[in-house]
Amino acid sequence: MTRSRIYSRGNLTAARIISGIGALFAFIEAIYIVMVLLGANQANAFFGFIRSLAEPLALFFPGLFPIGNPQLAVLVNYGLAAVFWLVVTGIIARIFGR
């Protein structure tokens, strides 16, 4: 095995881990969106756990667009956060994958 081949495998592994983290973050945001849109019980412990993960991951997106409908606001703001995580981690993974 040549030295460059070892580095190549390491770079691909790092890229996959980074992509996986981005997908996980986007998945958490998507779960939160679905739970809010379907009217999940906000007093439930699982809902509270997902909300406690989704809110910090949403970064600056909640409140970015003032929308009167609360369900549409969650869909837009947290949906943008999910897309953000997929795009940013995809770019970073592509850089590390080289």
MODELLER restraints for C-alpha pairs under 7 A, 6 or more apart:
rsr = mdl.restraints
at = mdl.atoms
rsr.add(forms.Gaussian(group=physical.xy_distance, feature=features.Distance(at['CA:11:A'], at['CA:96:A']), mean=5.69, stdev=0.5))
rsr.add(forms.Gaussian(group=physical.xy_distance, feature=features.Distance(at['CA:11:A'], at['CA:97:A']), mean=4.88, stdev=0.5))
rsr.add(forms.Gaussian(group=physical.xy_distance, feature=features.Distance(at['CA:11:A'], at['CA:98:A']), mean=6.79, stdev=0.5))
rsr.add(forms.Gaussian(group=physical.xy_distance, feature=features.Distance(at['CA:12:A'], at['CA:97:A']), mean=4.96, stdev=0.5))
rsr.add(forms.Gaussian(group=physical.xy_distance, feature=features.Distance(at['CA:14:A'], at['CA:96:A']), mean=6.65, stdev=0.5))
rsr.add(forms.Gaussian(group=physical.xy_distance, feature=features.Distance(at['CA:15:A'], at['CA:93:A']), mean=4.15, stdev=0.5))
rsr.add(forms.Gaussian(group=physical.xy_distance, feature=features.Distance(at['CA:15:A'], at['CA:94:A']), mean=6.59, stdev=0.5))
rsr.add(forms.Gaussian(group=physical.xy_distance, feature=features.Distance(at['CA:15:A'], at['CA:96:A']), mean=5.55, stdev=0.5))
rsr.add(forms.Gaussian(group=physical.xy_distance, feature=features.Distance(at['CA:15:A'], at['CA:97:A']), mean=5.21, stdev=0.5))
rsr.add(forms.Gaussian(group=physical.xy_distance, feature=features.Distance(at['CA:16:A'], at['CA:93:A']), mean=6.94, stdev=0.5))
rsr.add(forms.Gaussian(group=physical.xy_distance, feature=features.Distance(at['CA:18:A'], at['CA:89:A']), mean=6.04, stdev=0.5))
rsr.add(forms.Gaussian(group=physical.xy_distance, feature=features.Distance(at['CA:18:A'], at['CA:93:A']), mean=5.64, stdev=0.5))
rsr.add(forms.Gaussian(group=physical.xy_distance, feature=features.Distance(at['CA:19:A'], at['CA:89:A']), mean=5.65, stdev=0.5))
rsr.add(forms.Gaussian(group=physical.xy_distance, feature=features.Distance(at['CA:19:A'], at['CA:90:A']), mean=5.82, stdev=0.5))
rsr.add(forms.Gaussian(group=physical.xy_distance, feature=features.Distance(at['CA:19:A'], at['CA:93:A']), mean=6.00, stdev=0.5))
rsr.add(forms.Gaussian(group=physical.xy_distance, feature=features.Distance(at['CA:22:A'], at['CA:85:A']), mean=5.22, stdev=0.5))
rsr.add(forms.Gaussian(group=physical.xy_distance, feature=features.Distance(at['CA:22:A'], at['CA:86:A']), mean=5.28, stdev=0.5))
rsr.add(forms.Gaussian(group=physical.xy_distance, feature=features.Distance(at['CA:22:A'], at['CA:89:A']), mean=5.33, stdev=0.5))
rsr.add(forms.Gaussian(group=physical.xy_distance, feature=features.Distance(at['CA:23:A'], at['CA:86:A']), mean=6.15, stdev=0.5))
rsr.add(forms.Gaussian(group=physical.xy_distance, feature=features.Distance(at['CA:25:A'], at['CA:57:A']), mean=7.00, stdev=0.5))
rsr.add(forms.Gaussian(group=physical.xy_distance, feature=features.Distance(at['CA:25:A'], at['CA:82:A']), mean=6.91, stdev=0.5))
rsr.add(forms.Gaussian(group=physical.xy_distance, feature=features.Distance(at['CA:25:A'], at['CA:85:A']), mean=6.64, stdev=0.5))
rsr.add(forms.Gaussian(group=physical.xy_distance, feature=features.Distance(at['CA:26:A'], at['CA:82:A']), mean=4.15, stdev=0.5))
rsr.add(forms.Gaussian(group=physical.xy_distance, feature=features.Distance(at['CA:26:A'], at['CA:83:A']), mean=6.92, stdev=0.5))
rsr.add(forms.Gaussian(group=physical.xy_distance, feature=features.Distance(at['CA:26:A'], at['CA:85:A']), mean=6.10, stdev=0.5))
rsr.add(forms.Gaussian(group=physical.xy_distance, feature=features.Distance(at['CA:26:A'], at['CA:86:A']), mean=6.57, stdev=0.5))
rsr.add(forms.Gaussian(group=physical.xy_distance, feature=features.Distance(at['CA:28:A'], at['CA:50:A']), mean=6.97, stdev=0.5))
rsr.add(forms.Gaussian(group=physical.xy_distance, feature=features.Distance(at['CA:28:A'], at['CA:54:A']), mean=6.08, stdev=0.5))
rsr.add(forms.Gaussian(group=physical.xy_distance, feature=features.Distance(at['CA:29:A'], at['CA:54:A']), mean=5.40, stdev=0.5))
rsr.add(forms.Gaussian(group=physical.xy_distance, feature=features.Distance(at['CA:29:A'], at['CA:78:A']), mean=6.06, stdev=0.5))
rsr.add(forms.Gaussian(group=physical.xy_distance, feature=features.Distance(at['CA:29:A'], at['CA:79:A']), mean=6.99, stdev=0.5))
rsr.add(forms.Gaussian(group=physical.xy_distance, feature=features.Distance(at['CA:29:A'], at['CA:82:A']), mean=5.76, stdev=0.5))
rsr.add(forms.Gaussian(group=physical.xy_distance, feature=features.Distance(at['CA:32:A'], at['CA:50:A']), mean=6.24, stdev=0.5))
rsr.add(forms.Gaussian(group=physical.xy_distance, feature=features.Distance(at['CA:32:A'], at['CA:51:A']), mean=6.45, stdev=0.5))
rsr.add(forms.Gaussian(group=physical.xy_distance, feature=features.Distance(at['CA:32:A'], at['CA:54:A']), mean=6.60, stdev=0.5))
rsr.add(forms.Gaussian(group=physical.xy_distance, feature=features.Distance(at['CA:33:A'], at['CA:74:A']), mean=6.43, stdev=0.5))
rsr.add(forms.Gaussian(group=physical.xy_distance, feature=features.Distance(at['CA:33:A'], at['CA:75:A']), mean=5.91, stdev=0.5))
rsr.add(forms.Gaussian(group=physical.xy_distance, feature=features.Distance(at['CA:33:A'], at['CA:78:A']), mean=6.85, stdev=0.5))
rsr.add(forms.Gaussian(group=physical.xy_distance, feature=features.Distance(at['CA:36:A'], at['CA:71:A']), mean=6.97, stdev=0.5))
rsr.add(forms.Gaussian(group=physical.xy_distance, feature=features.Distance(at['CA:37:A'], at['CA:71:A']), mean=6.02, stdev=0.5))
rsr.add(forms.Gaussian(group=physical.xy_distance, feature=features.Distance(at['CA:42:A'], at['CA:48:A']), mean=6.74, stdev=0.5))
rsr.add(forms.Gaussian(group=physical.xy_distance, feature=features.Distance(at['CA:58:A'], at['CA:78:A']), mean=5.96, stdev=0.5))
rsr.add(forms.Gaussian(group=physical.xy_distance, feature=features.Distance(at['CA:58:A'], at['CA:81:A']), mean=5.07, stdev=0.5))
rsr.add(forms.Gaussian(group=physical.xy_distance, feature=features.Distance(at['CA:61:A'], at['CA:77:A']), mean=5.23, stdev=0.5))
rsr.add(forms.Gaussian(group=physical.xy_distance, feature=features.Distance(at['CA:61:A'], at['CA:78:A']), mean=6.78, stdev=0.5))
rsr.add(forms.Gaussian(group=physical.xy_distance, feature=features.Distance(at['CA:61:A'], at['CA:80:A']), mean=6.96, stdev=0.5))
rsr.add(forms.Gaussian(group=physical.xy_distance, feature=features.Distance(at['CA:61:A'], at['CA:81:A']), mean=6.21, stdev=0.5))
rsr.add(forms.Gaussian(group=physical.xy_distance, feature=features.Distance(at['CA:62:A'], at['CA:77:A']), mean=5.08, stdev=0.5))
rsr.add(forms.Gaussian(group=physical.xy_distance, feature=features.Distance(at['CA:62:A'], at['CA:78:A']), mean=6.77, stdev=0.5))
rsr.add(forms.Gaussian(group=physical.xy_distance, feature=features.Distance(at['CA:67:A'], at['CA:73:A']), mean=5.40, stdev=0.5))
